[in-house]
Amino acid sequence: MSIVSPGIIRRDNRPGHGSLPALTRAALIFGRLDQRLHTHPLLPAILFRERLEAARACAAVDGFLIDPWHLAAELEGLKPRVVGESAYERGDVIDAARAAFERYLWLVHPDGRQKDAMVPAEALLQAEARQAGPLLGAARAFHHWIETGHDRSAMRGALVRFWQGSHLLRTPLPLVAAKAFASDAPWSPSEWIPLFLSRLAEDAHAMEQRVIALEHGWRMARAKASGQRSTSRATAALDLIAAFPVLSASRLAGMLGISLKAAYLHLERFLAEGLIVEVTHRSARRLFALKGMAPLREAVRPPRRAVPGRRRGRPRRGEDIMPQPTSDPADTSQVPDLSKHRPEPIDYTALEEALAAADAAMTRFRSVID
């Protein structure tokens, strides 16, 4: 008996034999990941990266391939590079970025319309969870949700909230098993439900490995920044840079309670030692991040700078704006003959006539006064 509404549940709620290993593995990894991330000092940076990865995976399954760092540049208000051989290809990149951003909003910051669409999805999740538990219930609810013609995005956003509401996770982790909807995935419940649970376990395991790599980079940076005076704020500054995805010097100075100049001294030293990267290519709005965010720098378009020797304004059509190499001074064939380009003499006749008329007018004016 299948579900026809959140209040009518199938009678046979026993998991199939194929679901038990995947269910056990997913439960273990969820518990381990929740324990690691609870009150983690780098939680803001972890959530930032994992939400990017989840939005990328959801968009990819839905047919939109996007570099997650391109999306990161958009979210941070930076200008991403738009690559492509033609306007058509560049348009595809923009469309994919728009699609990934929409999936990001469903997972992280749903608007009023999206929240309304999640209400029946959450009700279905809770109804199934009461009968089969949160993990197996989520798999069954998702399958029924798609089977009845609903959109994936609403259930994905509902899952992020459901994991916390069911006390399975204490952190809003975007674990939605996007790869369970690959084009070659089976769809019968006996095959798809174990696949969904396996993909959940794989996503949680991959997330745990990325967290471990981030922790390792943070500890290595702290070790290199140590050895300062007891009053130095270098370690605290590095901790803040690691905790936030990208950070400006003014924000760092405000959080540390130091001057802007002191903040820049710390940042320049970290840059020289290779501990951090500047993701904005030394633009007016400089933003810094831990070394692991180096791909974001490659995704950001560098600011436009003046070409040496070129005047202000738009160049004329056909004008070569690149500086030309200087010719060999010994090659006299390339030296222009300046005698052929002497300026024409200026004719001052009209000016002299105007000055004479002005003098005559002044003389007449004086005679009248006298």
C-alpha positions as CSV (number, residue, x, y, z in Angstrom):
1,M,0.0,0.0,0.0
2,S,1.6,3.3,-1.1
3,I,1.3,6.7,0.5
4,V,-1.5,8.9,-0.8
5,S,-1.1,11.6,1.9
6,P,1.3,12.3,4.9
7,G,-1.3,10.7,7.2
8,I,-1.7,7.4,5.3
9,I,1.4,5.2,5.7
10,R,2.2,1.9,4.0
11,R,1.6,-1.0,6.3
12,D,4.8,-2.9,5.6
13,N,7.5,-0.6,7.0
14,R,10.2,-3.3,7.4
15,P,13.3,-2.3,5.5
16,G,14.4,-4.7,2.7
17,H,17.5,-6.8,3.1
18,G,19.3,-4.6,0.6
19,S,18.7,-1.5,2.7
20,L,20.1,-2.8,6.0
21,P,23.9,-2.4,5.3
22,A,23.4,1.0,3.7
23,L,21.2,2.1,6.5
24,T,23.7,1.0,9.1
25,R,26.7,2.7,7.3
26,A,24.7,5.9,6.9
27,A,23.7,6.0,10.6
28,L,27.3,5.5,11.7
29,I,28.8,8.1,9.5
30,F,26.1,10.6,10.3
31,G,26.8,10.2,14.0
32,R,30.5,10.5,13.6
33,L,30.2,13.6,11.4
34,D,27.8,15.2,13.9
35,Q,30.2,14.6,16.8
36,R,33.1,16.1,14.9
37,L,31.3,19.3,13.8
38,H,29.4,20.1,17.0
39,T,30.9,23.5,18.2
40,H,33.7,23.2,15.6
41,P,35.8,26.4,15.5
42,L,35.9,26.3,11.7
43,L,32.2,25.7,11.3
44,P,31.4,28.8,9.2
45,A,34.0,27.9,6.6
46,I,33.0,24.3,6.6
47,L,29.3,25.1,6.0
48,F,30.3,27.6,3.2
49,R,32.3,25.0,1.3
50,E,29.8,22.1,1.8
51,R,26.9,24.2,0.7
52,L,28.8,25.1,-2.4
53,E,29.5,21.5,-3.1
54,A,25.9,20.5,-2.5
55,A,24.6,23.2,-4.8
56,R,27.1,22.1,-7.5
57,A,26.1,18.4,-7.1
58,C,22.4,19.2,-7.3
59,A,22.8,21.4,-10.3
60,A,25.0,18.8,-12.1
61,V,22.4,16.1,-11.6
62,D,19.7,18.5,-12.9
63,G,21.8,19.1,-16.1
64,F,23.8,22.2,-15.2
65,L,27.6,21.9,-14.8
66,I,29.2,24.7,-12.8
67,D,32.5,25.3,-11.0
68,P,31.7,25.7,-7.3
69,W,34.3,28.4,-7.0
70,H,32.4,30.4,-9.7
71,L,29.4,30.2,-7.5
72,A,31.5,31.2,-4.5
73,A,32.7,34.3,-6.3
74,E,29.0,35.2,-7.0
75,L,28.0,34.7,-3.4
76,E,30.9,36.9,-2.1
77,G,30.0,39.7,-4.4
78,L,33.1,39.3,-6.6
79,K,33.2,39.3,-10.4
80,P,33.8,35.7,-11.6
81,R,35.6,34.9,-14.8
82,V,33.2,33.9,-17.6
83,V,35.0,31.4,-19.8
84,G,34.0,30.1,-23.2
85,E,35.1,30.2,-26.8
86,S,31.9,31.9,-28.0
87,A,28.9,33.9,-26.7
88,Y,26.9,30.6,-26.7
89,E,29.3,28.9,-24.4
90,R,29.6,31.9,-22.1
91,G,25.8,32.0,-21.9
92,D,25.8,28.4,-20.8
93,V,28.2,29.2,-18.0
94,I,25.9,32.1,-16.8
95,D,22.8,29.8,-17.0
96,A,24.5,27.1,-15.0
97,A,25.6,29.7,-12.4
98,R,22.0,30.9,-12.1
99,A,20.7,27.3,-11.7
100,A,23.3,26.5,-9.1
101,F,22.5,29.7,-7.2
102,E,18.8,28.8,-7.2
103,R,19.6,25.3,-5.7
104,Y,21.8,27.1,-3.2
105,L,18.9,29.2,-2.0
106,W,16.7,26.1,-1.6
107,L,19.4,24.5,0.6
108,V,20.5,27.6,2.6
109,H,18.2,30.7,2.4
110,P,14.8,29.7,1.0
111,D,12.4,32.6,0.3
112,G,8.8,32.7,1.3
113,R,7.6,30.8,-1.8
114,Q,10.2,28.1,-1.3
115,K,9.4,27.7,2.4
116,D,5.7,27.2,1.5
117,A,6.7,24.5,-1.0
118,M,8.7,22.7,1.7
119,V,5.8,22.4,4.1
120,P,4.2,19.3,2.5
121,A,7.6,17.8,2.0
122,E,8.5,18.2,5.7
123,A,5.1,16.7,6.6
124,L,5.8,13.7,4.5
125,L,9.2,13.2,6.0
126,Q,7.9,13.4,9.5
127,A,5.1,11.0,8.8
128,E,7.5,8.4,7.3
129,A,10.1,8.9,10.1
130,R,7.5,8.0,12.7
131,Q,7.1,4.6,11.1
132,A,10.6,3.8,9.8
133,G,13.1,6.2,11.5
134,P,14.7,9.3,10.0
135,L,17.0,7.8,7.5
136,L,14.9,5.0,6.0
137,G,11.8,7.3,6.3
138,A,13.6,10.0,4.4
139,A,14.4,7.6,1.6
140,R,10.8,6.4,1.3
141,A,9.4,9.9,1.5
142,F,11.8,11.2,-1.2
143,H,10.9,8.3,-3.5
144,H,7.2,8.9,-3.0
145,W,7.6,12.7,-3.4
146,I,9.1,12.2,-6.9
147,E,6.8,9.4,-7.8
148,T,3.8,11.7,-7.3
149,G,5.3,14.4,-9.7
150,H,6.9,16.9,-7.3
151,D,10.1,18.8,-7.7
152,R,13.4,17.6,-6.2
153,S,14.4,21.1,-4.9
154,A,11.6,21.3,-2.3
155,M,12.5,17.9,-0.8
156,R,16.2,18.7,-0.8
157,G,15.6,21.9,1.2
158,A,13.2,20.1,3.5
159,L,15.8,17.4,4.2
160,V,18.3,19.9,5.5
161,R,15.8,21.1,8.0
162,F,14.5,17.6,8.7
163,W,17.9,16.3,9.8
164,Q,18.0,18.9,12.5
165,G,14.3,18.6,13.5
166,S,14.7,14.8,13.9
167,H,17.8,15.4,16.1
168,L,19.9,13.3,13.7
169,L,22.3,16.3,13.2
170,R,22.8,19.4,15.2
171,T,24.3,21.3,12.3
172,P,22.4,22.3,9.1
173,L,24.5,20.1,6.8
174,P,23.4,19.9,3.2
175,L,23.2,16.1,2.9
176,V,20.7,15.4,0.2
177,A,22.2,12.5,-1.8
178,A,22.1,14.3,-5.1
179,K,23.8,11.5,-7.0
180,A,20.9,9.1,-6.2
181,F,19.1,10.9,-9.2
182,A,21.8,10.2,-11.8
183,S,20.5,9.2,-15.2
184,D,21.5,5.6,-14.8
185,A,20.1,5.2,-11.3
186,P,17.3,2.5,-10.9
187,W,13.9,3.7,-9.8
188,S,12.1,0.7,-8.3
189,P,11.8,1.2,-4.5
190,S,13.7,-2.0,-3.7
191,E,16.7,-0.8,-5.6
192,W,16.5,3.0,-5.3
193,I,16.1,3.2,-1.5
194,P,19.3,1.3,-0.7
195,L,21.0,3.5,-3.4
196,F,19.8,6.7,-1.7
197,L,21.1,5.5,1.6
198,S,24.4,4.6,0.1
199,R,24.7,8.0,-1.6
200,L,23.9,9.7,1.7
201,A,26.7,7.7,3.4
202,E,29.1,8.5,0.6
203,D,28.3,12.2,0.8
204,A,28.8,12.3,4.6
205,H,32.1,10.4,4.3
206,A,33.4,12.8,1.6
207,M,32.3,15.7,3.8
208,E,34.2,14.3,6.7
209,Q,37.3,13.9,4.6
210,R,37.1,17.5,3.4
211,V,36.7,18.7,7.0
212,I,39.8,16.7,8.0
213,A,41.8,18.3,5.2
214,L,40.7,21.7,6.3
215,E,41.7,21.0,9.9
216,H,45.1,19.8,8.7
217,G,45.7,23.0,6.7
218,W,44.6,25.1,9.6
219,R,46.9,23.3,12.1
220,M,49.9,23.5,9.7
221,A,49.3,27.3,9.3
222,R,49.1,27.7,13.0
223,A,52.3,25.9,13.5
224,K,54.1,28.1,11.0
225,A,52.6,31.3,12.6
226,S,53.7,30.3,16.1
227,G,56.9,31.5,17.8
228,Q,55.8,35.1,18.2
229,R,55.7,37.2,21.3
230,S,53.1,36.3,24.0
231,T,51.2,39.5,23.1
232,S,51.1,38.8,19.3
233,R,47.7,38.4,17.8
234,A,49.0,36.4,14.8
235,T,47.6,33.1,15.8
236,A,44.2,34.6,16.6
237,A,44.2,36.4,13.2
238,L,45.0,33.1,11.5
239,D,42.1,31.4,13.4
240,L,39.7,34.0,12.1
241,I,40.9,33.8,8.5
242,A,40.5,30.0,8.7
243,A,37.0,30.2,10.3
244,F,35.5,32.6,7.7
245,P,35.5,31.8,4.0
246,V,37.0,35.2,3.0
247,L,37.9,38.1,5.2
248,S,38.9,41.7,4.7
249,A,41.5,43.6,6.6
250,S,39.0,46.0,8.2
251,R,36.8,43.1,9.4
252,L,39.9,41.3,10.8
253,A,41.0,44.5,12.6
254,G,37.5,45.0,14.1
255,M,37.2,41.4,15.4
256,L,40.7,41.4,16.9
257,G,40.5,45.0,18.3
258,I,43.6,46.1,16.5
259,S,44.4,48.9,14.1
260,L,43.9,48.5,10.3
261,K,47.7,48.9,9.8
262,A,48.4,46.1,12.2
263,A,45.9,43.9,10.5
264,Y,47.6,44.5,7.1
265,L,51.0,43.7,8.7
266,H,49.7,40.3,9.8
267,L,48.1,39.7,6.4
268,E,51.2,40.7,4.4
269,R,53.3,38.4,6.5
270,F,50.9,35.5,6.1
271,L,51.0,36.1,2.3
272,A,54.8,36.2,2.2
273,E,54.9,32.9,4.1
274,G,52.3,31.2,1.8
275,L,49.8,30.6,4.6
276,I,46.9,32.6,3.0
277,V,46.0,33.8,-0.5
278,E,44.4,37.0,-1.6
279,V,41.4,36.1,-3.8
280,T,40.8,39.6,-5.3
281,H,44.1,40.1,-7.1
282,R,45.0,43.2,-5.1
283,S,41.9,45.1,-6.1
284,A,40.5,48.1,-4.1
285,R,38.4,45.6,-2.0
286,R,41.1,43.1,-0.9
287,L,39.8,39.8,0.5
288,F,41.9,37.1,2.0
289,A,41.4,33.4,2.8
290,L,43.3,30.3,3.9
291,K,45.5,28.7,1.4
292,G,42.9,26.0,0.7
293,M,40.7,28.7,-1.0
294,A,43.2,29.2,-3.7
295,P,40.8,28.0,-6.4
296,L,38.5,30.9,-5.6
297,R,41.3,33.3,-6.7
298,E,41.5,31.6,-10.1
299,A,37.7,31.9,-10.5
300,V,37.7,35.6,-9.8
301,R,38.2,38.1,-12.6
302,P,41.2,40.3,-12.0
303,P,40.5,44.1,-11.9
304,R,41.1,46.1,-15.0
305,R,44.2,48.1,-14.9
306,A,45.5,50.9,-17.2
307,V,47.8,49.9,-20.1
308,P,51.1,51.8,-19.9
309,G,51.3,54.5,-22.5
310,R,47.6,54.5,-23.2
311,R,45.4,57.6,-22.6
312,R,42.1,57.5,-20.7
313,G,38.9,56.6,-22.5
314,R,37.8,54.0,-24.9
315,P,40.3,53.3,-27.7
316,R,39.4,54.0,-31.3
317,R,38.2,51.1,-33.4
318,G,41.1,49.2,-34.8
319,E,43.6,50.8,-32.4
320,D,46.1,48.4,-30.9
321,I,45.9,49.0,-27.2
322,M,48.9,46.7,-26.4
323,P,52.3,48.5,-26.1
324,Q,54.4,47.9,-29.2
325,P,58.0,46.7,-28.8
326,T,60.6,49.4,-29.5
327,S,62.7,49.0,-32.7
328,D,66.4,48.7,-32.7
329,P,68.1,52.1,-32.6
330,A,70.6,50.9,-35.2
331,D,67.9,50.2,-37.7
332,T,67.6,53.6,-39.4
333,S,65.0,52.3,-41.8
334,Q,62.4,52.3,-39.0
335,V,63.2,55.9,-37.9
336,P,60.6,58.3,-39.2
337,D,61.6,61.4,-41.1
338,L,60.5,64.2,-38.9
339,S,61.2,66.9,-41.5
340,K,58.2,65.6,-43.5
341,H,55.9,66.1,-40.5
342,R,56.8,69.7,-39.5
343,P,53.7,71.6,-38.3
344,E,52.2,74.3,-40.5
345,P,52.9,77.9,-39.3
346,I,50.1,79.5,-37.4
347,D,48.3,82.5,-39.1
348,Y,47.9,85.3,-36.5
349,T,46.3,87.9,-38.9
350,A,42.7,87.5,-37.5
351,L,44.0,87.8,-33.9
352,E,46.0,91.0,-34.7
353,E,42.9,92.6,-36.4
354,A,40.8,91.8,-33.3
355,L,43.4,93.4,-31.0
356,A,43.5,96.5,-33.2
357,A,39.7,96.8,-33.1
358,A,39.8,96.5,-29.3
359,D,42.4,99.3,-29.0
360,A,40.4,101.6,-31.3
361,A,37.3,101.0,-29.1
362,M,39.2,101.8,-25.9
363,T,40.5,105.0,-27.5
364,R,37.0,106.2,-28.4
365,F,35.7,105.3,-25.0
366,R,38.4,107.4,-23.3
367,S,37.6,110.4,-25.6
368,V,33.9,110.3,-24.6
369,I,34.8,110.2,-20.9
370,D,37.2,113.2,-21.3
